[in-house]
Amino acid sequence: MEFDDDAALDTSEVQDNRGGALGGIPGGGKTVGGGVVGLLVLVVSVVFGVDPGLFGSDGTAGSPGAGRGAGTSAGDLAADCRTGADANRKEECRIVAVVDSVQAFWKKTETAAGKSYEQAPTFLFTSSVNTGCGNATSDVGPFYCSADDKVYLDLGFFNDLSSKFGAKGGPFAEAYVIAHEYGHHIQDLSGTISRGSGQGRNSGSVKLELQADCYAGVWAHHATTTPDPKSGKPLITELTQDDINRGLDAAAAVGDDRIQQRYQGKVTPDTWTHGSASQRRQWFSTGYSSGSVSRCDTFG
């Protein structure tokens, strides 16, 4: 995965609070589920690959991921992440570049409901964060909060993706995670996020997650041809087959069956909220091969 060295990065859509503390954000707005504790567990289970059964009843995370340190302290993104060359060298700048690319694509692409795209920032944090969906720790992994329209990310998760979930990792595996979360933003704008409820292999929650995987694949299909708003040239210049394979591998690693087998020793499809490893690979592949939002109708 390579970025145009000369491309100018836009850091305005990435809010860096690593090592800091964010004050509470009032609840309300567009939410999923009800009650702060129940909402947090549901949001975590509805936005990435963590089985809600792995979280405590108080809304805090149990295994996997307990005990991670604060991670890297915050840097000045605006000063450190100026160009695509910076993205090719530094992880946090790569995150900025991916967010820029994903949002540039969706800005020129109508959502499934035909609505115009609205920008959504990514919020970097360490340890814990208060959001419109409640309090969360780093252990819950990346998530999208529909109450405040933000993607939340602790960069330490990308180490966990390999060490705790068994993925190969790499830059495009990270890009897949980010693109998946922005898929939930598209669902929020389209009004389909409210359909993500229940448990089981045919539940609305599973269909919502698989659609977000498909949307991530759609972005990947267009990533090397999506023009940067500033330069008019693609920000991402190369995606190799190895990159795509690592994205598929990451999608499979956070399949419900893989996580349940790893942490529970058995697979219980009736409690799935995200879909199996093969389903997640399939829907990312569908989006990537077709490049079409209309092919991502997992509810149909």
Secondary structure as UniProt FT lines:
FT   STRAND          2..3
FT   TURN            5..6
FT   HELIX           11..13
FT   STRAND          14..16
FT   TURN            18..19
FT   HELIX           36..47
FT   HELIX           52..54
FT   TURN            57..58
FT   TURN            66..67
FT   HELIX           77..80
FT   HELIX           84..89
FT   HELIX           91..107
FT   TURN            112..113
FT   STRAND          122..124
FT   STRAND          128..131
FT   TURN            132..133
FT   STRAND          134..137
FT   HELIX           138..140
FT   STRAND          143..145
FT   TURN            146..149
FT   STRAND          150..153
FT   TURN            155..156
FT   HELIX           157..163
FT   TURN            164..165
FT   HELIX           171..190
FT   HELIX           193..195
FT   TURN            201..202
FT   HELIX           204..222
FT   TURN            223..225
FT   TURN            229..231
FT   STRAND          236..238
FT   HELIX           241..253
FT   HELIX           256..264
FT   HELIX           269..271
FT   HELIX           277..290
FT   HELIX           293..296
FT   TURN            298..299
//
